[in-house]
Amino acid sequence: MAGDRSRDSSRAASSERTPLLEAHGGAHENGGPRETAAVQQQGEDERTVIAKEVSFARLAVIMGAAWLGVILGAIDSTIIATLSAPIASEFKSLSLLSWLATAYLISNAACQPISGRLTDIFGRGPGLVFSNVLFAAGNLICGLARDQYAMILGRVIAGIGGGGLMSISTFLGSDLIPLRSRGVAQGIGNVCYGSGAMLGGIFGGLINDHTAMGWRLAFLIQVPPVLISAVAVALLVKVPPKQSDRSLLARIDFVGVFLASSFLVLLLLGLNSGGNQVPWTHPLPLTTIPLSIVTFVSFIWWESRTRQPIIPVKLLLDRTLLAACFCNMLCTMVVLSGLFYVPLYLQVLGDSATGAGLKILPSPVGVSICSVGAGYLMKKTGRYVGLGITSLVILILGVVLFTLQGKDSPLWLTGVAFFFVGGGYGAMLTITLLACIAAVDHSQQAVVTSATYLARSLGGTVGVTIGSAVYQNILKAQLWDKFGGYPGAAEEIQRIRDDLNELKHLPEGWHDGVIDSFMEAFRGVWLTMLAIAIGALICITMMRQHTLHSTLERR
């Protein structure tokens, strides 16, 4: 490392006139296998050291260890779907139900945007080890919790660790795999995430129902593999952090970290609580959402002025980056709305919760095929704009199939629709992330990736919130329009909206009208998803084609 620094000291430092989006990375001296790391200039006092190429076997073990963390983090994000009721029952706290999921998701989303910059400073290996340890500690606390407060604390800690596991694995792939081959690796990462997220609820239910320890084992069983992953990462990952003569603490944008985390916590807390845990008129959403807007504006202002921002907002003025981030946000809105409301639609028609969950399993199959397929095609052709448009057309086709659903629709239609939605989404994630990385200099890969994760976090929460608003308003209007003049209508309509079990105990003459009201509400959600998906298609057409280099030095 000292040799790298001495060689760099003779180079001219970048000036304020250095282009924001570099066209290439550092040079390789001999053109053959590298014996030393190449170095790139970054600003006035930071230098990016390009990692040494590793053998395929070593790379497979490194990425395998990282992807194990991705699978576990994804499982943990949805495992609570089937465990929240038995956990809340044991602690005799119904208010715990919503916080078990919210605590994890908010802490998970809050740490992802800042992980890129922090691991630029401290290194990918230490960052991934730290995330593994936090994730293990959080799940250990949950498995041993004796009260609801310890349970929520464990979910928060696990969420912070899980957020790092998700994002840093992508940074690691960017450091070790050339752009031309990175699409395949990113596709495999998407498969790990999609499969884990889809199977989390099923995994939790099986552990709870068929083991003596019940729900506690579902958390404790995750601790050993994630610690093994931490050891493997500590021994194998040797990606050097950015080099600087300044101290580590002096390079951390503490104000940016605080503003980014505060913005996400305030926004997600307000959106998750409003209309769910408390009414929208409650002081909690009325306070947190406006404060989140103020914090976001402050974050943009600060990041545009500070010397070493955690997310260089000026980069987002690039057309490809802006289009990719908006596409990620809009597509995640569509997918999360579908994952939330399609099972509800199936249960309204009489399906069980387990049966509804099984019918969305074609989605990870679509993610697996299309993510890896898109990566392979990009490796072969070096092109991605046309593939991106195709991925959105596939996703839109799936949403169109949703709009054709009704109370008499065949069950296979839901599975086919989810296959297309999952496939289009998985391919889109692979393509847009690669487009963002190709559009910037090697030194900005991690922070740009963090920006796409931020877009996804926002999209997931905003999508479910918009879907809920459309669904609730149409359902309420339809029920009142059909039954408002009936005796006891107000109480019955409220029960219908609050509890699906009420569909089994409807007054005589209500059933068909109630089911029709639900179908209209769901149709409103599907049409909203279709409009958002079309917006995402427009966004992805705005991306520019950049060169996908075949070497880490981008030659």
N, C-alpha and C positions, 0 to 999 in steps of 0.2 A: 504493500500500500504506500509505503514511503517512496518507492520508486515511481509510482503513479503520480504522487504529489510533486516530486521534483521535476518530472517531465512536464507537468501542467504549469508549473511556475513560470516557465519560459514562454508560455502562450499568452497571447493578448486576451485580456478579459473582455467579455461581451459588453457592448455599450447599449445605451438606450435606443440606438438605431438598429440593433439586431432584430431581424424579423421575428414576429411572435410565433408563427408556425414554421418551424424549420422543415426543410425538405429532406434532410438526411441526417444520419447519426454520425458517430465517430468513424474514423477510417481504420482499416485493418492493414497492417504493415506489409504482410507477405502474401495475402490472399489465400493461404492455406489454413490448416487448423491453428487456432489461436493458442499461444503459450502465455500471453499476458492479456489482461483486460483492457479493452479500449475505453477511452475517456472522452466525455463530451462536456463542453462548457455549459453552465447554467447560471445565468445572472452574473453578478459581480463577485460572488463569494461562494458559489456552490459548483461542484463538478459531479456529473453523473458518470459512474463507473459501470460500464457494460459488463454483465456477468460472463464468466467463462462458459463456453459450451460444455455440456455434459453428455455422457454416453446415453443411449436410448434406455438402457436398463436402469441407470441411476435416475434418469428423468421420470421413468414410469413409477419408480418407488416414491420419489418426491411428490409427484402429482397425485399418486394414489393415496398417500398420507393426507394431503391437502383435501382431496375430494371426499375422503372419509369424514372429515370435519363438516364438509358441505352437506352430506347426506344427513348426519346427525343434527346439524343446525336446522335443516329443513323439516326433519321429523319433529323436532321440538317446537317448531312454530305452529304445527297443526295437531300435535298429540293431545292438546288440551280439549279438543273438540269432543272426545269421548270420555275424558277423565274429569272434566270440570264438575259434573253432577256428583260423582262419588266423593270427590275431594271436598266440595262444599257441604255435602251431607255429613262427612266425618267431622268437619270443623263447625258444623251447625251455623253456617253463615252463607245465606243465599247471595249477599252482596259480593261475595268472593268470586262468584261465577264469571262476571265480566272482566274483573281485574286480572284473573289468571292469564287470559289471552292478551289483554291490553298492555300489561306490564312488560311482557316479553317483546311484543311487537314495537312498542314505543322505544324501549332501550335498544333494541336491535337496529331500528331505523336511525336512531340518533347517532350511533357510533360509526355507521358506514361511511358517511361523507368525509369524516375527519381521518379515517384510517389510512387513506392514501398518503396524505402529507406526513402523518406521524411515522409510517413505515419507510417513507423516503429518508427520514432523519435517523431513525433507530434501526432500520433494517427489516426485511420481510421475515427472516427467520425468528428473531426475537418477538416481532409482532404476532406471528402465528402461534408461537409457543405460549405467549401471554394470553391469547384468545382461547386456546385449548384449555389452559389452566382455569381461566375464569368460567368457561362453559362447564367444565367438570365440577368446579366449586359450587356453581349455581344449582346444578342438578343434584349434587350431594346434599345441599341445604334443603331442596325440595323433598328429596326422598326421606330425610330425617326430620322434617318440620313437625313441630308439636303445636303450632298455632298458625292462624291465618297470616299474621304479619311476617313470620319467618318464610312462609310459603311465597308471599308476594316478593319479599327480598330475594329469595332464590331465583324467582322468575326474572327479576330485573338483572341480576348478575349473569344468569345464563343468557339473557338477551344481548347483553354487551358482548359476551364472548362469542355468541352465535353470529352477531353482525360482523365481527372480525373474521370468523371462519369463512363466511360467504365472500367477502370482498377481497381479503388478502390472497386467497387461493387464485383469484383472477389476476391480481397483480403479479403473483409468482409466475403464472403462465406467460404473462407479457414479458417478464424478465428473461425467461429461459427458452422460449419457443419463438422462432422467427415468424413474422407476420403471415407469410404465405401458408404456413402450417398451423397457425394458431386457431383458425376457424374450427378445425376438427377437435382440438383440445377444448375449446370453449363449448363446442357442442356436447362433448362428454360431460363437462361441468354442468351444463344445463340439464342433461339427463339425470345427473346425481341430484340436483336441486328439485327438479320436477317430480322424480320418483319418490324422494323423501317426503316432500310436501303432500303428495297424494296419499301416501301410505301411512302418514303419521297417525291419523285418527284410527285406522284399522289396527295398527301396531299397539296403540295405547289400549284399545278395547280388548284385544286378545290377551294382553298381559294382565289387565285388570280382572277379566272374567275367568282366567284359567290358571292363576297362580295364587299361592297362599298369601303372599305379601301384597297382592292387589296393585293399586295404582302406584304405590311407592317404588315397586320394582321397576316400573316403566321409566322412572327417572334414574334410579341407581344403576340400572344395567347399561346406561350410556357412559358412565364414568370411566371404566377400564379402557374401552377402545379409544376414547378421546385422549386419555393420558398416554397410551401407546403411540398415537399420532403425534403428540407433543414431543416425545422422545425421538421419534424418527425425524421430525422436522429439525430438532435441535442438532442432531448428528449430521444431517445430510444437506440442509439448505445453507449455502454459502454465498448468497447474493449480497454484494457489498452495498451499504447505504450510500447516499450522496455524500461527497466529501466537502468539508469546509473548514476554514481556519477559525470560524466562530464556534462558541460553545453550543452544545446540544440544546440547552434551554433557551438560549438567545435566538435560535432558529424556529422555535415553536410560536405560532401565531395564536397566543392564548385568547386574545379578544375574538378572533375568528372562530376558534373552537367553541368558546362560550356562546357566541351568537348563533352559530349553526345548530348546536345542540339545543339551545333554548327555543329556537324557531321550530324545530321538529317536535320537541316535547310539547310545547304549547299548542301547536296546530293539531297534532295527532290526539292529544288529550281532549281538546275541544271537540274534534270531529267524532272521536270514538264515544265520548260521553253524551253528546247532544242527540236527543231522540232515542238513545239506547239506555244509558244509566239514569239520565235526568232529562227533563224536557228542554227543548231548545231555548226556552225563555229563562232557564235556570242561570244564576250568576256564573257558574263554571264555564259553559260554552260562550256566554256573552262576554266574559273577561278574557279567556285564553285565546280565542280566535282573533279578536282585534289586536291583542298583544303580539300574537305570532306574526301578523302583518307588519307591525312596527319593527319587530325584531328582524324580519326578513329584509326590509328596506335598509335597516342599519347594517346588516350583514353585507348586502350588495355594496353599499357605500364604503364600508371599511375594507372589503376585499379588493375593491378597485383602487385603493390608495396605499395599502400596506406593501411592504417590500417583498415578503415571501408569503403569499396567501395560501390557505389550505385548499381553496378552489379558485384558481385564477379566472375571475368572471369575464375578463377580456377575451379569454379563449372561446367562451360561449357565443361571442359575436360571429365566429366562423359559421358559415351556413351549414356545413355538414354536422358540426357538433350540436348546434341549436336544433336542427331537424331531428337528429338522432335522439336527443334528450326528450323532445316533445313526443316523438313516436313511442319511446319507452313508456312515458307517463300515460299516454292515451291507451296504448295496448294493454297495459297493466290494469287500467280502469275497466276495460272490457272483460278481461279474463277473471279478475276478482269478482266483478258483478255476476258473471256466469257461475263461478264456483259457489257463490253464496246463494243465488236465487234459483238455479236449476234444481238442486236437491229439494228446496222448499216447494217448488212447482210439482215435483214428483210426489212429495209427501201429501200435498193437497189432493192429488189424484188417488191417494190411498196406498202409496208405496211406503215401506218401512224406512227408517233412517239408514239401516245397513244396506237395504236394497238400493236406495238413492245414492249412497256412497259408491257402491259397486258400479253403477251406471256411468259414473264420471271417470272411471279408470281408463277408458280409451284416450283420455287427454295426455297422460304421461307417455303412452305409446306413440302418439303423434309428436310429442316433444322429442322423444328419443330419435325417431326416424328422421324428422325434418331438421333438427339441430345438427346432427352429425352429417346428414346429407348436404346441408348448406355449407358446412365447413369443408367437406370433401370437394364440392364443386368450386369453392373459392380457391382451394389449394391448386386445383387443376387449371382453372381459367384466370385467376388473379382478378376477377371481376365480382362486384357485389351489388351495384345499384339495381340492375335488372332482377337479381335474386331477391333483393329487399322488396321490390314492388310485387313480385310473385308471392312472397310470404304473406303480404298484407291481403292480397286477393284471396289466398287460401283461408286466412282468418275471417275475412268478410263473408266468404261462402259459408263457413260454419255458423256465423251469426245469422245469416239469412235463413239457414235451416232452423235456428231457434225461433225465428218469427213465424215459421210454418207450423209450430207446435200448437196443439189444442187439446181439449179434454179427450178427444177420440184418436189422437195421434199414436202411431205404433211406437213401441219402446225403443226400437233400433234407431229411430230418428235422433233421439237424444245422444246416443253413443256416437253416431256418425258426426253429428254437429260438434261434439266435444273433441273428437279426433282432429277435425279440421282446425278448430280454434286452438287447441294445444299445439298442433303442428306448425301453424302459421306463427304463433307466439314464440315457440322455441327457435324457429329459424330467424325470426326478427331479432331476438336477443343476441344471437350469435353474429348476425350481419351488422347490426348497428354498433355493437361494441367494437368490432374489428374496424369499422369505418371511422369511429372516433379515434382509435389508437393510430390508425394510418394517417390521420389528418394532422397529428401533432408530432413534435419532436419526442425522441425516446425518453427524455427527462420528464415529460408531462404525462406519461402513460397512466400512472397511478391516480393522479388527481382528476384526470378526465374520466377514468373508470368510476371514481367516486361520484362524479356528477351524474353518471347514468344510474347509479344505485340510488342516489337521492331522488331522481325522477321516478324511479320505480316505487320507492317508498311513498312518495306523495300520491302517485297514481293509484296504488292499492287502496289507501284510505279514502281518497276523494271519490274513487269509483264506487265503493260500497256505500258511501254517504249519499251520493247522487242517486244510486239505484234504490236506496231506502226511501228517499224523498219521493221519487216517482211512484214506487210501489204503494207506499202508505197513502199518498194523496188520491191516487186513482181508485184504490180499493175502498177507501172511505167514501169517496164521491159515488161510486157505483152502488155500494150497499145502501147508502142513504137514498139514492135515486130509486132503487127497487123496493126498499122496505121501510122508508122513513115514516110512512103513514100507518104502519102496523103497531098494535099495542105492545109496549115494552121494547120498542125498536132500539132505543139508545143503549140499553143495557146489553141486549143481545148482540148488537153490532160491535160493541166494545169487547165482548167475550170472544167473538169470532176473530177479531184483529189480534187479540192477545194470546190465544191458545188454539192450536190446530185441532186439539181433541174435541173442541166444541163442534166440529163438523160432524161428529158422530151423534150429536144430541140436538140437532137443529129442530126448531118447531116445524110442524107439518106445513108443507108447501114452500119451504125456504130453500131446500137443498139445491135445486137446479139453478135458481137465481144467484145463490151464494157462489157456487162453482163458476158460473159465468162471470161474476164480479172478479173473482180471483184470476180467471183467464185474461180478462181485460187489463188487470194490474200487471200481470206478467208480460203481456204483449207490450205494454208501455215500457217496461224495462228492456225487452229485446230490441225495440225500436230505438231506444236511447243508446244502447250498446252499438247498434248499427250506425247511428250518426257519428258516434265517437270513433268507430273503426274507420269510417270514411275519412274523418279528419286525420287519423294516423296515416292513411294511404297518401293523402296530400302531402303530409310532412315528409314521408320517406322518399317521395319523388324529388325533394329539394336537395338531397345529398349529392355531393360531387364524388366522382371516382378518383381515388388516390392509389398510388402504386403499393402493391402488397409485396414487400421485399422478401427474399428467400434466405437472408442471413440476419443475425442479430444486429450487425452494424448497418443494416438497411442499404445493401449494395446489390 
